[in-house]
Amino acid sequence: YALENHYDLYLLTDIDIPWVKDDLRDRPNNRMEMFLAFKKTLIKYKKPYVIVSGNLENRIKIAVFEIDKLLPKN
């Protein structure tokens, strides 16, 4: 799906917070494997990405900072 669309930035979430079961998340025992697979794919297809890590506050700061860099300056 991602290869069919253009996105200015991918936010790759790190595995440094506890896993919580929900309807979207699976494979709690394969988190590093999945993280590395996503990262490898982003690199392979030269997709722009940033790793978002830390606690919730830090993750939001990273995401906002990186997205702000993409927005036009007035």
VMD Tcl script that builds the backbone (N, CA, C; Angstrom):
set m [mol new atoms 222]
animate dup $m
set s [atomselect $m all]
$s set {name element resname resid chain x y z} {
  {N N TYR 1 A 0.823 -1.194 0.000}
  {CA C TYR 1 A 0.000 0.000 0.000}
  {C C TYR 1 A 0.863 1.253 0.000}
  {N N ALA 2 A 1.859 1.278 0.834}
  {CA C ALA 2 A 2.711 2.472 0.931}
  {C C ALA 2 A 3.465 2.730 -0.364}
  {N N LEU 3 A 3.790 1.689 -1.104}
  {CA C LEU 3 A 4.519 1.879 -2.349}
  {C C LEU 3 A 3.647 2.498 -3.427}
  {N N GLU 4 A 2.348 2.372 -3.300}
  {CA C GLU 4 A 1.418 2.923 -4.283}
  {C C GLU 4 A 1.107 4.387 -4.012}
  {N N ASN 5 A 1.490 4.891 -2.872}
  {CA C ASN 5 A 1.175 6.257 -2.474}
  {C C ASN 5 A 2.449 6.996 -2.091}
  {N N HIS 6 A 2.379 8.318 -2.184}
  {CA C HIS 6 A 3.506 9.142 -1.747}
  {C C HIS 6 A 3.154 9.802 -0.418}
  {N N TYR 7 A 4.028 9.642 0.541}
  {CA C TYR 7 A 3.887 10.318 1.823}
  {C C TYR 7 A 5.167 11.102 2.073}
  {N N ASP 8 A 5.033 12.264 2.637}
  {CA C ASP 8 A 6.201 13.096 2.908}
  {C C ASP 8 A 7.050 12.561 4.048}
  {N N LEU 9 A 6.437 11.797 4.936}
  {CA C LEU 9 A 7.165 11.283 6.089}
  {C C LEU 9 A 6.429 10.097 6.694}
  {N N TYR 10 A 7.192 9.108 7.103}
  {CA C TYR 10 A 6.658 7.977 7.851}
  {C C TYR 10 A 7.142 8.104 9.288}
  {N N LEU 11 A 6.248 7.884 10.229}
  {CA C LEU 11 A 6.605 7.866 11.644}
  {C C LEU 11 A 6.713 6.405 12.058}
  {N N LEU 12 A 7.915 5.956 12.301}
  {CA C LEU 12 A 8.170 4.575 12.701}
  {C C LEU 12 A 8.274 4.537 14.216}
  {N N THR 13 A 7.305 3.916 14.850}
  {CA C THR 13 A 7.284 3.902 16.311}
  {C C THR 13 A 8.211 2.818 16.854}
  {N N ASP 14 A 9.005 3.208 17.815}
  {CA C ASP 14 A 9.966 2.318 18.456}
  {C C ASP 14 A 9.230 1.357 19.393}
  {N N ILE 15 A 9.952 0.377 19.872}
  {CA C ILE 15 A 9.342 -0.643 20.742}
  {C C ILE 15 A 9.741 -0.446 22.204}
  {N N ASP 16 A 10.052 0.786 22.561}
  {CA C ASP 16 A 10.565 1.061 23.903}
  {C C ASP 16 A 9.484 1.372 24.936}
  {N N ILE 17 A 8.248 1.074 24.622}
  {CA C ILE 17 A 7.166 1.182 25.609}
  {C C ILE 17 A 6.470 -0.171 25.683}
  {N N PRO 18 A 5.785 -0.453 26.772}
  {CA C PRO 18 A 5.130 -1.753 26.918}
  {C C PRO 18 A 4.095 -2.006 25.819}
  {N N TRP 19 A 4.033 -3.251 25.392}
  {CA C TRP 19 A 3.051 -3.670 24.395}
  {C C TRP 19 A 1.682 -3.758 25.053}
  {N N VAL 20 A 0.664 -3.249 24.360}
  {CA C VAL 20 A -0.711 -3.296 24.853}
  {C C VAL 20 A -1.573 -3.928 23.775}
  {N N LYS 21 A -2.296 -4.956 24.140}
  {CA C LYS 21 A -3.155 -5.649 23.179}
  {C C LYS 21 A -4.339 -4.764 22.798}
  {N N ASP 22 A -4.594 -4.697 21.494}
  {CA C ASP 22 A -5.797 -4.048 20.986}
  {C C ASP 22 A -6.139 -4.699 19.642}
  {N N ASP 23 A -7.106 -4.161 18.937}
  {CA C ASP 23 A -7.539 -4.775 17.681}
  {C C ASP 23 A -6.549 -4.578 16.539}
  {N N LEU 24 A -5.586 -3.696 16.695}
  {CA C LEU 24 A -4.622 -3.431 15.633}
  {C C LEU 24 A -3.274 -4.099 15.868}
  {N N ARG 25 A -2.874 -4.214 17.096}
  {CA C ARG 25 A -1.547 -4.747 17.408}
  {C C ARG 25 A -1.591 -6.262 17.540}
  {N N ASP 26 A -0.530 -6.877 17.046}
  {CA C ASP 26 A -0.385 -8.316 17.203}
  {C C ASP 26 A 1.099 -8.632 17.366}
  {N N ARG 27 A 1.410 -9.873 17.546}
  {CA C ARG 27 A 2.784 -10.354 17.665}
  {C C ARG 27 A 3.584 -9.690 18.791}
  {N N PRO 28 A 3.129 -9.790 20.014}
  {CA C PRO 28 A 3.860 -9.155 21.116}
  {C C PRO 28 A 5.273 -9.707 21.304}
  {N N ASN 29 A 5.503 -10.929 20.855}
  {CA C ASN 29 A 6.823 -11.535 21.029}
  {C C ASN 29 A 7.751 -11.274 19.848}
  {N N ASN 30 A 7.247 -10.609 18.823}
  {CA C ASN 30 A 8.044 -10.345 17.629}
  {C C ASN 30 A 8.186 -8.849 17.360}
  {N N ARG 31 A 8.153 -8.055 18.382}
  {CA C ARG 31 A 8.172 -6.602 18.199}
  {C C ARG 31 A 9.443 -6.120 17.507}
  {N N MET 32 A 10.591 -6.582 17.949}
  {CA C MET 32 A 11.845 -6.144 17.333}
  {C C MET 32 A 11.914 -6.614 15.884}
  {N N GLU 33 A 11.517 -7.825 15.640}
  {CA C GLU 33 A 11.512 -8.362 14.280}
  {C C GLU 33 A 10.637 -7.504 13.360}
  {N N MET 34 A 9.457 -7.143 13.816}
  {CA C MET 34 A 8.538 -6.328 13.020}
  {C C MET 34 A 9.100 -4.917 12.830}
  {N N PHE 35 A 9.623 -4.341 13.899}
  {CA C PHE 35 A 10.222 -3.008 13.814}
  {C C PHE 35 A 11.331 -2.992 12.768}
  {N N LEU 36 A 12.218 -3.973 12.826}
  {CA C LEU 36 A 13.333 -4.027 11.883}
  {C C LEU 36 A 12.857 -4.286 10.460}
  {N N ALA 37 A 11.805 -5.081 10.301}
  {CA C ALA 37 A 11.248 -5.327 8.964}
  {C C ALA 37 A 10.672 -4.048 8.372}
  {N N PHE 38 A 9.941 -3.287 9.178}
  {CA C PHE 38 A 9.396 -2.012 8.701}
  {C C PHE 38 A 10.529 -1.047 8.341}
  {N N LYS 39 A 11.525 -0.970 9.205}
  {CA C LYS 39 A 12.657 -0.067 8.969}
  {C C LYS 39 A 13.404 -0.459 7.696}
  {N N LYS 40 A 13.644 -1.742 7.538}
  {CA C LYS 40 A 14.348 -2.237 6.352}
  {C C LYS 40 A 13.581 -1.890 5.075}
  {N N THR 41 A 12.267 -2.023 5.120}
  {CA C THR 41 A 11.438 -1.710 3.955}
  {C C THR 41 A 11.487 -0.220 3.637}
  {N N LEU 42 A 11.405 0.614 4.661}
  {CA C LEU 42 A 11.492 2.060 4.445}
  {C C LEU 42 A 12.830 2.435 3.808}
  {N N ILE 43 A 13.892 1.830 4.270}
  {CA C ILE 43 A 15.221 2.098 3.717}
  {C C ILE 43 A 15.318 1.576 2.285}
  {N N LYS 44 A 14.866 0.364 2.073}
  {CA C LYS 44 A 14.937 -0.262 0.749}
  {C C LYS 44 A 14.261 0.590 -0.313}
  {N N TYR 45 A 13.105 1.130 0.017}
  {CA C TYR 45 A 12.337 1.912 -0.955}
  {C C TYR 45 A 12.567 3.417 -0.819}
  {N N LYS 46 A 13.607 3.771 -0.064}
  {CA C LYS 46 A 14.014 5.173 0.092}
  {C C LYS 46 A 12.859 6.073 0.522}
  {N N LYS 47 A 12.126 5.602 1.506}
  {CA C LYS 47 A 11.010 6.372 2.049}
  {C C LYS 47 A 11.517 7.227 3.208}
  {N N PRO 48 A 11.088 8.478 3.276}
  {CA C PRO 48 A 11.518 9.334 4.387}
  {C C PRO 48 A 10.841 8.901 5.686}
  {N N TYR 49 A 11.648 8.699 6.709}
  {CA C TYR 49 A 11.067 8.257 7.982}
  {C C TYR 49 A 11.861 8.815 9.149}
  {N N VAL 50 A 11.204 8.805 10.285}
  {CA C VAL 50 A 11.852 9.163 11.538}
  {C C VAL 50 A 11.370 8.166 12.582}
  {N N ILE 51 A 12.270 7.769 13.467}
  {CA C ILE 51 A 11.900 6.858 14.550}
  {C C ILE 51 A 11.372 7.684 15.712}
  {N N VAL 52 A 10.191 7.331 16.150}
  {CA C VAL 52 A 9.531 8.018 17.261}
  {C C VAL 52 A 9.670 7.122 18.486}
  {N N SER 53 A 10.365 7.610 19.507}
  {CA C SER 53 A 10.619 6.778 20.683}
  {C C SER 53 A 10.440 7.586 21.956}
  {N N GLY 54 A 10.551 6.879 23.065}
  {CA C GLY 54 A 10.402 7.524 24.369}
  {C C GLY 54 A 8.982 7.430 24.884}
  {N N ASN 55 A 8.742 8.170 25.954}
  {CA C ASN 55 A 7.391 8.169 26.526}
  {C C ASN 55 A 6.448 8.933 25.592}
  {N N LEU 56 A 5.173 8.948 25.920}
  {CA C LEU 56 A 4.170 9.572 25.055}
  {C C LEU 56 A 4.509 11.030 24.765}
  {N N GLU 57 A 4.901 11.771 25.798}
  {CA C GLU 57 A 5.231 13.186 25.616}
  {C C GLU 57 A 6.385 13.360 24.629}
  {N N ASN 58 A 7.416 12.550 24.774}
  {CA C ASN 58 A 8.566 12.639 23.882}
  {C C ASN 58 A 8.191 12.249 22.457}
  {N N ARG 59 A 7.372 11.231 22.310}
  {CA C ARG 59 A 6.935 10.795 20.980}
  {C C ARG 59 A 6.168 11.903 20.276}
  {N N ILE 60 A 5.307 12.555 21.003}
  {CA C ILE 60 A 4.540 13.656 20.414}
  {C C ILE 60 A 5.474 14.789 20.012}
  {N N LYS 61 A 6.439 15.114 20.870}
  {CA C LYS 61 A 7.399 16.177 20.546}
  {C C LYS 61 A 8.177 15.850 19.275}
  {N N ILE 62 A 8.644 14.620 19.168}
  {CA C ILE 62 A 9.396 14.205 17.980}
  {C C ILE 62 A 8.518 14.310 16.737}
  {N N ALA 63 A 7.318 13.767 16.816}
  {CA C ALA 63 A 6.416 13.777 15.662}
  {C C ALA 63 A 6.086 15.201 15.228}
  {N N VAL 64 A 5.727 16.049 16.173}
  {CA C VAL 64 A 5.373 17.438 15.848}
  {C C VAL 64 A 6.578 18.170 15.261}
  {N N PHE 65 A 7.745 17.990 15.853}
  {CA C PHE 65 A 8.958 18.640 15.360}
  {C C PHE 65 A 9.245 18.233 13.917}
  {N N GLU 66 A 9.187 16.940 13.640}
  {CA C GLU 66 A 9.498 16.445 12.298}
  {C C GLU 66 A 8.447 16.876 11.279}
  {N N ILE 67 A 7.192 16.872 11.660}
  {CA C ILE 67 A 6.128 17.307 10.751}
  {C C ILE 67 A 6.227 18.806 10.505}
  {N N ASP 68 A 6.508 19.572 11.540}
  {CA C ASP 68 A 6.661 21.026 11.389}
  {C C ASP 68 A 7.752 21.377 10.376}
  {N N LYS 69 A 8.801 20.574 10.313}
  {CA C LYS 69 A 9.884 20.835 9.364}
  {C C LYS 69 A 9.402 20.720 7.919}
  {N N LEU 70 A 8.329 19.982 7.711}
  {CA C LEU 70 A 7.803 19.785 6.360}
  {C C LEU 70 A 6.811 20.861 5.934}
  {N N LEU 71 A 6.303 21.602 6.892}
  {CA C LEU 71 A 5.283 22.607 6.593}
  {C C LEU 71 A 5.916 23.875 6.044}
  {N N PRO 72 A 5.210 24.543 5.126}
  {CA C PRO 72 A 5.750 25.802 4.593}
  {C C PRO 72 A 5.876 26.854 5.685}
  {N N LYS 73 A 6.923 27.626 5.597}
  {CA C LYS 73 A 7.145 28.711 6.560}
  {C C LYS 73 A 6.537 29.991 6.000}
  {N N ASN 74 A 5.829 30.726 6.832}
  {CA C ASN 74 A 5.200 31.985 6.383}
  {C C ASN 74 A 6.139 33.148 6.523}
}
mol reanalyze $m
mol bondsrecalc $m
mol representation Tube
mol addrep $m
